Structures are given as structure tokens and as C-alpha cells.
Amino acid sequence: MRQADITPALFSFPQQAMVARVVPKNKIYERGPVSSMLRDKFVGQVEQIVWAYKLSPETINLPARDGVVEIQIFDIMQKTAELDEEVLRAIDRAIPLPIIFQLHHEQRTRMVAAFKRPSEADARKWVIDGYFAGGWLPADSTRQPLPVVLDLRRLYEQLLRCLLPKPARPGESLPEQMERLDRLRSLQSEHAKLDARLHKEKQFNRKVVLNALLREIQNEIAELSA
């Protein structure tokens, strides 16, 4: 789960969109394959799951667009400080709609979500990318109003972008931004591995090669981060 570098935020959701319905864990188990190990994580890490809000044309007066017909807000009350990403993924798999999670633990709250969309190959299936998280904030922090947008698709994009580690470039779509950040994360991982190899390497000629590779990666990282 990658944490945003930008200042974390929490949003205020309209009262008319409130659902406030507890979701039993067994309902998640029934919707897809959940291993015994994953069930143990639900039991050990999750106190309660609450379907908190439904953002839809009927509740917030924004039209659906490009497959985003509703956005669900789920509250997860944690028993432990850490929550395994697979717990969130199991909930996302069980519910075929975009979800923004609000995690709660010891009077702190954070937003977490993955970019989720119908598969181009099979509209009945959903693609769920990696998870991004805002920083923990006091639960009683002042909440921001929802972004001013024209439709639910734009609202979903703006909520997700609040969690991404780098801001969007001018004119950059959300899928393009996600692709750039995935490439950036991959390069940063590769850089760390090569740097570790360099520190262990004894032969001068191999050090020269590794240094050249590191410079190339650093240049691409800088380009993608700009």
C-alpha cells in the first residue's frame, strides 16, 4: 500500500448519501474465494465493516458517466494498526462498484483506495490496481467538501488523485497517471536492488557498469517525477 506524499485529507460526505449499514464479514466470504488464512486476517484485523455512504445520481445529484454509476464509501474499524491489503481486495472483489475506504484505528482515520474499473476484455469482471493511502489524521479533523465536478466519473478520479504520490501532469488522464506511477515505482525498486549490488561488488569494471545503469535509471526517475 503506497502512501501519498501530498498533505492527507478527509472529505465530508452529504447526509442524504448516508447508508450507515453494517456489512457482516460472512457476506464478503460468500461473494468470492476467501482462504482460511484470509479469513483469519479478517477476524484478527477487522472489528467492523460499515457501508457508510452511497454517492449516486439519486443521492448527490451528479450524473453517472463512463461506467461509474455509483461510488461506495466503506468504513473499516481496525483491531490492529496494520490492515493487510488482501482484506481490502477481498471487499473490492465482492462489490462490483468503485469503493473508497476510510480506515479507523485508535482515534485516527485515513483514506485508502485502488483504481477499479470494468475489464475491457470482460465487462462482468473488474480490474483492481494497487492500493494508495493517505496519511493518518485525527478522527475529529476538519473535513473538506467534496471536489466540485460535473459527474461521478470525475468525482471518483479526484478522490483517487488525492491519494496518489505525485500530482497529475497538465492534461494527463488518470490511467496515464497510474501507468506513469507504476513505471516510477518499478524503476525505484530496480534502483534499490542495483544500489545494493553496487555496494557488495568488489570488481572495478562491474562497478563501472552498475554505476552507468544507476545513472540511466536515475535520469528516468527524475523525468517521470517531474
PASEBA-1860 file (N, C-alpha, C; in nm, 3 decimals):
! residues 226
1> MRQADITP> 0.086/-0.119/0.000/0.000/0.000/0.000/0.089/0.123/0.000 ~ 0.081/0.206/-0.104/0.166/0.323/-0.115/0.099/0.444/-0.054 ~ 0.176/0.519/0.024/0.119/0.636/0.090/0.149/0.761/0.010 ~ 0.052/0.850/0.002/0.068/0.974/-0.072/0.171/1.064/-0.005 ~ 0.250/1.135/-0.087/0.346/1.232/-0.035/0.278/1.366/-0.006 ~ 0.162/1.389/-0.068/0.093/1.516/-0.051/0.021/1.520/0.084 ~ -0.022/1.638/0.125/-0.090/1.654/0.254/-0.218/1.571/0.255 ~ -0.234/1.483/0.354/-0.355/1.399/0.357/-0.480/1.481/0.384
9> ALFSFPQQ> -0.593/1.426/0.342/-0.720/1.496/0.360/-0.830/1.394/0.384 ~ -0.934/1.440/0.451/-1.056/1.364/0.467/-1.170/1.448/0.411 ~ -1.271/1.381/0.358/-1.380/1.452/0.293/-1.510/1.440/0.372 ~ -1.591/1.542/0.359/-1.723/1.542/0.420/-1.825/1.494/0.317 ~ -1.896/1.387/0.350/-1.994/1.330/0.258/-2.134/1.376/0.296 ~ -2.219/1.402/0.196/-2.353/1.456/0.225/-2.438/1.361/0.309 ~ -2.516/1.420/0.399/-2.604/1.341/0.484/-2.703/1.258/0.403 ~ -2.751/1.315/0.291/-2.850/1.243/0.211/-2.792/1.119/0.144
17> AMVARVVP> -2.658/1.107/0.144/-2.593/0.989/0.085/-2.561/0.882/0.189 ~ -2.595/0.910/0.315/-2.559/0.817/0.423/-2.639/0.687/0.415 ~ -2.566/0.576/0.436/-2.628/0.443/0.443/-2.616/0.389/0.585 ~ -2.493/0.393/0.641/-2.466/0.351/0.780/-2.517/0.210/0.809 ~ -2.479/0.116/0.722/-2.526/-0.022/0.737/-2.405/-0.114/0.761 ~ -2.410/-0.190/0.870/-2.302/-0.285/0.899/-2.305/-0.398/0.796 ~ -2.187/-0.433/0.746/-2.173/-0.543/0.649/-2.110/-0.662/0.721 ~ -2.184/-0.769/0.746/-2.126/-0.886/0.812/-2.011/-0.943/0.729
25> KNKIYERG> -1.908/-0.988/0.797/-1.791/-1.041/0.725/-1.827/-1.162/0.640 ~ -1.922/-1.243/0.686/-1.957/-1.362/0.610/-2.018/-1.328/0.474 ~ -2.076/-1.207/0.462/-2.128/-1.164/0.333/-2.016/-1.144/0.232 ~ -1.900/-1.100/0.281/-1.782/-1.087/0.194/-1.731/-1.226/0.156 ~ -1.728/-1.317/0.253/-1.679/-1.452/0.224/-1.765/-1.520/0.118 ~ -1.895/-1.492/0.120/-1.988/-1.560/0.028/-1.972/-1.512/-0.116 ~ -1.913/-1.395/-0.136/-1.907/-1.334/-0.269/-1.785/-1.376/-0.352 ~ -1.695/-1.451/-0.293/-1.576/-1.490/-0.371/-1.488/-1.583/-0.291
33> PVSSMLRD> -1.385/-1.637/-0.353/-1.296/-1.729/-0.283/-1.216/-1.657/-0.174 ~ -1.236/-1.696/-0.051/-1.162/-1.639/0.063/-1.098/-1.755/0.138 ~ -0.967/-1.759/0.137/-0.894/-1.870/0.201/-0.908/-1.861/0.353 ~ -0.876/-1.970/0.419/-0.882/-1.971/0.566/-0.781/-1.870/0.623 ~ -0.667/-1.854/0.556/-0.568/-1.757/0.603/-0.623/-1.614/0.594 ~ -0.696/-1.585/0.484/-0.753/-1.452/0.469/-0.867/-1.431/0.569 ~ -0.945/-1.534/0.595/-1.050/-1.522/0.698/-0.988/-1.488/0.833 ~ -0.875/-1.550/0.864/-0.807/-1.521/0.990/-0.766/-1.374/0.997
41> KFVGQVEQ> -0.727/-1.318/0.881/-0.690/-1.176/0.879/-0.812/-1.088/0.903 ~ -0.924/-1.125/0.843/-1.048/-1.051/0.870/-1.080/-1.054/1.019 ~ -1.072/-1.172/1.079/-1.107/-1.188/1.221/-1.008/-1.113/1.309 ~ -0.879/-1.125/1.276/-0.777/-1.066/1.362/-0.757/-0.917/1.345 ~ -0.786/-0.864/1.225/-0.753/-0.724/1.197/-0.875/-0.632/1.188 ~ -0.992/-0.688/1.160/-1.110/-0.605/1.134/-1.213/-0.619/1.246 ~ -1.247/-0.508/1.308/-1.352/-0.507/1.410/-1.490/-0.503/1.344 ~ -1.505/-0.414/1.245/-1.636/-0.397/1.182/-1.620/-0.333/1.044
49> IVWAYKLS> -1.710/-0.371/0.954/-1.718/-0.311/0.821/-1.853/-0.241/0.811 ~ -1.850/-0.115/0.771/-1.974/-0.038/0.759/-1.984/0.023/0.619 ~ -2.096/-0.003/0.552/-2.127/0.066/0.428/-2.176/0.204/0.470 ~ -2.089/0.305/0.457/-2.116/0.436/0.516/-2.199/0.527/0.427 ~ -2.161/0.539/0.298/-2.229/0.630/0.206/-2.239/0.568/0.068 ~ -2.341/0.610/-0.003/-2.356/0.576/-0.145/-2.366/0.705/-0.224 ~ -2.263/0.732/-0.303/-2.263/0.851/-0.387/-2.316/0.811/-0.524 ~ -2.434/0.860/-0.556/-2.503/0.818/-0.678/-2.581/0.938/-0.734
57> PETINLPA> -2.636/0.926/-0.856/-2.718/1.036/-0.909/-2.834/1.073/-0.817 ~ -2.889/0.974/-0.746/-3.004/1.000/-0.660/-2.964/1.068/-0.529 ~ -2.842/1.043/-0.483/-2.805/1.095/-0.350/-2.723/1.224/-0.355 ~ -2.648/1.248/-0.463/-2.568/1.371/-0.468/-2.591/1.450/-0.597 ~ -2.688/1.405/-0.676/-2.730/1.483/-0.793/-2.616/1.504/-0.895 ~ -2.533/1.402/-0.911/-2.432/1.403/-1.018/-2.463/1.289/-1.113 ~ -2.457/1.310/-1.244/-2.488/1.202/-1.337/-2.378/1.096/-1.343 ~ -2.419/0.973/-1.372/-2.322/0.866/-1.397/-2.252/0.894/-1.530
65> RDGVVEIQ> -2.129/0.842/-1.542/-2.055/0.862/-1.666/-1.944/0.758/-1.678 ~ -1.926/0.706/-1.800/-1.816/0.615/-1.832/-1.808/0.497/-1.736 ~ -1.922/0.439/-1.705/-1.922/0.318/-1.622/-1.924/0.343/-1.472 ~ -1.904/0.466/-1.428/-1.911/0.497/-1.285/-2.053/0.540/-1.253 ~ -2.134/0.444/-1.207/-2.276/0.471/-1.178/-2.297/0.502/-1.030 ~ -2.205/0.455/-0.944/-2.210/0.483/-0.801/-2.067/0.476/-0.747 ~ -2.044/0.545/-0.637/-1.919/0.531/-0.562/-1.957/0.496/-0.419 ~ -1.904/0.386/-0.368/-1.934/0.343/-0.232/-1.824/0.390/-0.137
73> IFDIMQKT> -1.866/0.435/-0.019/-1.772/0.471/0.087/-1.788/0.368/0.199 ~ -1.680/0.296/0.227/-1.683/0.193/0.331/-1.591/0.233/0.446 ~ -1.644/0.222/0.568/-1.564/0.243/0.688/-1.516/0.108/0.740 ~ -1.387/0.099/0.767/-1.330/-0.023/0.825/-1.274/0.012/0.963 ~ -1.331/-0.045/1.068/-1.280/-0.026/1.203/-1.176/-0.136/1.228 ~ -1.053/-0.094/1.248/-0.944/-0.191/1.262/-0.920/-0.229/1.408 ~ -0.886/-0.357/1.428/-0.844/-0.403/1.559/-0.695/-0.377/1.579 ~ -0.621/-0.379/1.469/-0.475/-0.366/1.473/-0.431/-0.243/1.393
81> AELDEEVL> -0.307/-0.200/1.416/-0.256/-0.082/1.346/-0.241/-0.108/1.197 ~ -0.207/-0.230/1.160/-0.189/-0.265/1.020/-0.310/-0.341/0.967 ~ -0.343/-0.314/0.843/-0.451/-0.387/0.775/-0.396/-0.443/0.646 ~ -0.403/-0.575/0.631/-0.349/-0.640/0.512/-0.426/-0.595/0.389 ~ -0.352/-0.564/0.283/-0.412/-0.518/0.159/-0.511/-0.619/0.102 ~ -0.487/-0.748/0.126/-0.576/-0.851/0.072/-0.716/-0.846/0.135 ~ -0.726/-0.790/0.254/-0.859/-0.771/0.314/-0.940/-0.672/0.231 ~ -0.877/-0.560/0.197/-0.944/-0.461/0.113/-0.975/-0.518/-0.025
89> RAIDRAIP> -0.883/-0.595/-0.079/-0.902/-0.651/-0.214/-1.020/-0.748/-0.214 ~ -1.037/-0.825/-0.106/-1.149/-0.918/-0.098/-1.282/-0.843/-0.098 ~ -1.286/-0.729/-0.027/-1.408/-0.648/-0.026/-1.433/-0.589/-0.165 ~ -1.327/-0.539/-0.227/-1.339/-0.483/-0.361/-1.387/-0.588/-0.461 ~ -1.337/-0.709/-0.450/-1.380/-0.817/-0.541/-1.525/-0.851/-0.520 ~ -1.572/-0.840/-0.396/-1.709/-0.881/-0.364/-1.813/-0.781/-0.411 ~ -1.771/-0.657/-0.433/-1.867/-0.550/-0.465/-1.826/-0.487/-0.598 ~ -1.903/-0.509/-0.705/-1.865/-0.462/-0.839/-1.894/-0.314/-0.863
97> LPIIFQLH> -1.840/-0.230/-0.776/-1.855/-0.085/-0.788/-1.729/-0.020/-0.729 ~ -1.695/0.100/-0.771/-1.580/0.169/-0.710/-1.603/0.191/-0.560 ~ -1.497/0.170/-0.482/-1.505/0.187/-0.337/-1.391/0.278/-0.290 ~ -1.425/0.372/-0.203/-1.327/0.448/-0.128/-1.337/0.402/0.016 ~ -1.225/0.357/0.074/-1.225/0.308/0.212/-1.180/0.420/0.307 ~ -1.247/0.426/0.421/-1.199/0.507/0.533/-1.160/0.409/0.645 ~ -1.032/0.404/0.676/-0.983/0.315/0.780/-0.978/0.391/0.913 ~ -1.018/0.324/1.019/-1.024/0.387/1.151/-0.949/0.301/1.253
105> HEQRTRMV> -0.859/0.367/1.329/-0.787/0.294/1.434/-0.737/0.393/1.538 ~ -0.772/0.368/1.662/-0.726/0.449/1.776/-0.743/0.598/1.751 ~ -0.865/0.639/1.721/-0.899/0.781/1.704/-0.827/0.846/1.586 ~ -0.785/0.764/1.491/-0.724/0.817/1.368/-0.799/0.760/1.247 ~ -0.795/0.835/1.137/-0.864/0.795/1.015/-0.774/0.822/0.895 ~ -0.783/0.735/0.796/-0.711/0.759/0.670/-0.796/0.708/0.555 ~ -0.777/0.766/0.438/-0.844/0.721/0.316/-0.753/0.626/0.240 ~ -0.812/0.520/0.184/-0.739/0.423/0.104/-0.827/0.380/-0.014
113> AAFKRPSE> -0.767/0.361/-0.130/-0.845/0.314/-0.245/-0.751/0.261/-0.352 ~ -0.807/0.179/-0.439/-0.738/0.133/-0.560/-0.820/0.178/-0.680 ~ -0.754/0.204/-0.791/-0.824/0.237/-0.915/-0.893/0.109/-0.963 ~ -1.024/0.116/-0.972/-1.106/-0.003/-1.000/-1.197/0.028/-1.117 ~ -1.198/-0.063/-1.215/-1.275/-0.037/-1.336/-1.313/-0.168/-1.402 ~ -1.422/-0.169/-1.483/-1.459/-0.291/-1.554/-1.350/-0.332/-1.652 ~ -1.330/-0.461/-1.665/-1.231/-0.514/-1.759/-1.274/-0.486/-1.902 ~ -1.180/-0.445/-1.986/-1.212/-0.424/-2.128/-1.238/-0.558/-2.198
121> ADARKWVI> -1.175/-0.664/-2.148/-1.192/-0.796/-2.209/-1.324/-0.862/-2.168 ~ -1.369/-0.835/-2.044/-1.491/-0.896/-1.993/-1.558/-0.798/-1.898 ~ -1.663/-0.733/-1.943/-1.729/-0.628/-1.864/-1.787/-0.681/-1.733 ~ -1.800/-0.813/-1.720/-1.853/-0.870/-1.595/-1.746/-0.874/-1.487 ~ -1.619/-0.858/-1.527/-1.509/-0.863/-1.432/-1.451/-0.723/-1.411 ~ -1.389/-0.705/-1.295/-1.333/-0.576/-1.260/-1.182/-0.587/-1.243 ~ -1.112/-0.486/-1.288/-0.967/-0.475/-1.269/-0.943/-0.388/-1.147 ~ -0.862/-0.438/-1.053/-0.831/-0.364/-0.930/-0.681/-0.344/-0.923
129> DGYFAGGW> -0.637/-0.220/-0.934/-0.494/-0.190/-0.929/-0.445/-0.193/-0.784 ~ -0.320/-0.150/-0.765/-0.264/-0.144/-0.630/-0.329/-0.035/-0.547 ~ -0.313/-0.044/-0.416/-0.378/0.048/-0.323/-0.288/0.166/-0.289 ~ -0.351/0.283/-0.279/-0.285/0.405/-0.236/-0.354/0.454/-0.110 ~ -0.275/0.512/-0.019/-0.330/0.553/0.110/-0.289/0.695/0.144 ~ -0.382/0.771/0.201/-0.348/0.898/0.262/-0.288/0.874/0.399 ~ -0.225/0.975/0.455/-0.169/0.961/0.589/-0.277/0.958/0.695 ~ -0.242/0.906/0.812/-0.336/0.904/0.924/-0.359/1.046/0.974
137> LPADSTRQ> -0.485/1.076/1.005/-0.523/1.205/1.061/-0.609/1.181/1.186 ~ -0.611/1.276/1.279/-0.703/1.263/1.392/-0.846/1.246/1.343 ~ -0.920/1.158/1.405/-1.056/1.127/1.359/-1.147/1.249/1.359 ~ -1.117/1.347/1.445/-1.202/1.466/1.452/-1.147/1.581/1.367 ~ -1.057/1.550/1.273/-1.003/1.653/1.184/-1.113/1.719/1.103 ~ -1.091/1.846/1.070/-1.185/1.917/0.982/-1.186/1.851/0.846 ~ -1.304/1.823/0.796/-1.317/1.754/0.667/-1.342/1.855/0.555 ~ -1.286/1.825/0.439/-1.302/1.912/0.323/-1.433/1.879/0.250
145> PLPVVLDL> -1.490/1.977/0.183/-1.605/1.947/0.097/-1.560/1.863/-0.022 ~ -1.652/1.789/-0.079/-1.619/1.710/-0.197/-1.575/1.800/-0.311 ~ -1.484/1.751/-0.399/-1.443/1.832/-0.514/-1.563/1.872/-0.600 ~ -1.556/1.990/-0.657/-1.662/2.039/-0.745/-1.638/1.982/-0.885 ~ -1.727/1.893/-0.928/-1.712/1.825/-1.057/-1.849/1.815/-1.124 ~ -1.848/1.765/-1.248/-1.972/1.759/-1.326/-2.038/1.622/-1.328 ~ -1.964/1.516/-1.288/-2.022/1.382/-1.294/-1.948/1.289/-1.198 ~ -2.002/1.168/-1.182/-1.944/1.073/-1.086/-1.807/1.024/-1.129
153> RRLYEQLL> -1.783/1.012/-1.258/-1.652/0.969/-1.306/-1.544/1.069/-1.262 ~ -1.572/1.197/-1.281/-1.475/1.299/-1.240/-1.458/1.300/-1.088 ~ -1.566/1.279/-1.015/-1.556/1.275/-0.869/-1.466/1.160/-0.825 ~ -1.487/1.043/-0.883/-1.404/0.926/-0.850/-1.257/0.955/-0.879 ~ -1.229/1.014/-0.994/-1.091/1.044/-1.031/-1.028/1.142/-0.932 ~ -1.104/1.245/-0.892/-1.049/1.344/-0.800/-1.023/1.284/-0.662 ~ -1.112/1.197/-0.615/-1.090/1.132/-0.486/-0.966/1.043/-0.491 ~ -0.949/0.970/-0.600/-0.831/0.885/-0.613/-0.703/0.968/-0.622
161> RCLLPKPA> -0.709/1.076/-0.697/-0.588/1.157/-0.717/-0.539/1.220/-0.588 ~ -0.628/1.237/-0.491/-0.586/1.288/-0.361/-0.494/1.190/-0.288 ~ -0.493/1.065/-0.332/-0.414/0.961/-0.265/-0.285/0.927/-0.340 ~ -0.268/0.977/-0.460/-0.153/0.939/-0.542/-0.028/1.014/-0.497 ~ 0.089/0.950/-0.506/0.212/1.011/-0.452/0.266/1.127/-0.534 ~ 0.225/1.139/-0.659/0.270/1.250/-0.743/0.148/1.313/-0.811 ~ 0.145/1.446/-0.822/0.031/1.509/-0.888/0.026/1.478/-1.037 ~ -0.090/1.494/-1.096/-0.106/1.473/-1.240/-0.037/1.584/-1.317
169> RPGESLPE> 0.015/1.549/-1.433/0.068/1.650/-1.524/-0.048/1.717/-1.597 ~ -0.026/1.837/-1.652/-0.134/1.903/-1.727/-0.186/1.814/-1.839 ~ -0.318/1.792/-1.841/-0.380/1.712/-1.945/-0.363/1.563/-1.930 ~ -0.301/1.516/-1.822/-0.276/1.373/-1.802/-0.402/1.305/-1.748 ~ -0.449/1.201/-1.816/-0.566/1.126/-1.768/-0.527/1.041/-1.649 ~ -0.627/0.995/-1.575/-0.598/0.909/-1.460/-0.527/0.781/-1.502 ~ -0.573/0.707/-1.606/-0.498/0.588/-1.648/-0.354/0.619/-1.687 ~ -0.330/0.732/-1.753/-0.193/0.770/-1.790/-0.110/0.799/-1.665
177> QMERLDRL> -0.171/0.867/-1.569/-0.100/0.896/-1.445/-0.067/0.768/-1.370 ~ -0.161/0.674/-1.364/-0.137/0.547/-1.297/-0.026/0.469/-1.365 ~ -0.024/0.469/-1.499/0.080/0.400/-1.574/0.217/0.460/-1.544 ~ 0.223/0.593/-1.539/0.349/0.661/-1.509/0.397/0.627/-1.367 ~ 0.305/0.627/-1.271/0.342/0.597/-1.133/0.384/0.451/-1.116 ~ 0.319/0.361/-1.190/0.360/0.220/-1.185/0.502/0.203/-1.238 ~ 0.533/0.272/-1.349/0.668/0.267/-1.406/0.768/0.328/-1.309 ~ 0.730/0.438/-1.244/0.817/0.503/-1.147/0.846/0.410/-1.030
185> RSLQSEHA> 0.743/0.344/-0.980/0.761/0.251/-0.868/0.853/0.135/-0.907 ~ 0.835/0.084/-1.029/0.918/-0.026/-1.078/1.065/0.016/-1.086 ~ 1.089/0.137/-1.138/1.226/0.187/-1.151/1.289/0.211/-1.014 ~ 1.212/0.261/-0.920/1.266/0.284/-0.786/1.306/0.153/-0.720 ~ 1.226/0.049/-0.743/1.261/-0.084/-0.691/1.387/-0.137/-0.757 ~ 1.396/-0.121/-0.888/1.514/-0.167/-0.961/1.638/-0.091/-0.916 ~ 1.622/0.039/-0.893/1.734/0.123/-0.848/1.787/0.074/-0.713 ~ 1.694/0.042/-0.622/1.734/-0.003/-0.488/1.811/-0.135/-0.497
193> KLDARLHK> 1.767/-0.226/-0.585/1.837/-0.355/-0.600/1.976/-0.336/-0.658 ~ 1.987/-0.252/-0.762/2.118/-0.227/-0.823/2.212/-0.158/-0.726 ~ 2.158/-0.066/-0.647/2.240/0.005/-0.549/2.296/-0.092/-0.445 ~ 2.212/-0.188/-0.405/2.259/-0.290/-0.309/2.369/-0.376/-0.371 ~ 2.351/-0.411/-0.500/2.455/-0.489/-0.570/2.585/-0.412/-0.580 ~ 2.574/-0.282/-0.607/2.693/-0.198/-0.621/2.774/-0.197/-0.492 ~ 2.706/-0.188/-0.379/2.776/-0.182/-0.251/2.845/-0.314/-0.216 ~ 2.798/-0.423/-0.274/2.859/-0.554/-0.248/2.968/-0.589/-0.350
201> EKQFNRKV> 2.964/-0.524/-0.464/3.054/-0.559/-0.574/3.198/-0.519/-0.542 ~ 3.292/-0.610/-0.574/3.434/-0.586/-0.548/3.510/-0.547/-0.675 ~ 3.465/-0.599/-0.789/3.540/-0.576/-0.913/3.510/-0.438/-0.970 ~ 3.619/-0.367/-1.004/3.606/-0.229/-1.050/3.523/-0.219/-1.179 ~ 3.550/-0.308/-1.276/3.480/-0.297/-1.405/3.330/-0.321/-1.390 ~ 3.291/-0.409/-1.300/3.149/-0.430/-1.277/3.086/-0.311/-1.205 ~ 3.163/-0.248/-1.117/3.113/-0.127/-1.051/3.085/-0.017/-1.153 ~ 3.171/-0.007/-1.253/3.152/0.094/-1.358/3.021/0.069/-1.432
209> VLNALLRE> 2.996/-0.057/-1.467/2.873/-0.093/-1.538/2.751/-0.063/-1.452 ~ 2.756/-0.100/-1.325/2.642/-0.077/-1.236/2.616/0.073/-1.216 ~ 2.723/0.151/-1.205/2.706/0.295/-1.191/2.640/0.357/-1.313 ~ 2.678/0.306/-1.431/2.617/0.357/-1.555/2.469/0.324/-1.560 ~ 2.434/0.202/-1.520/2.293/0.162/-1.517/2.214/0.247/-1.416 ~ 2.275/0.273/-1.300/2.208/0.353/-1.198/2.183/0.496/-1.247 ~ 2.280/0.551/-1.320/2.261/0.686/-1.373/2.145/0.691/-1.473 ~ 2.136/0.588/-1.558/2.025/0.581/-1.654/1.890/0.576/-1.582
217> IQNEIAEL> 1.883/0.491/-1.480/1.758/0.478/-1.404/1.726/0.607/-1.330 ~ 1.828/0.670/-1.271/1.805/0.796/-1.200/1.749/0.903/-1.293 ~ 1.802/0.906/-1.416/1.754/1.005/-1.513/1.608/0.981/-1.550 ~ 1.570/0.851/-1.566/1.431/0.821/-1.599/1.340/0.849/-1.481 ~ 1.386/0.819/-1.360/1.309/0.850/-1.240/1.281/1.000/-1.231 ~ 1.385/1.080/-1.256/1.370/1.225/-1.250/1.270/1.273/-1.356 ~ 1.276/1.213/-1.474/1.184/1.252/-1.583/1.040/1.217/-1.546 ~ 1.018/1.098/-1.491/0.883/1.056/-1.456/0.829/1.131/-1.335
225> SA> 0.919/1.181/-1.249/0.876/1.252/-1.128/0.846/1.398/-1.155 ~ 0.896/1.449/-1.265/0.881/1.594/-1.294/0.735/1.630/-1.318
END
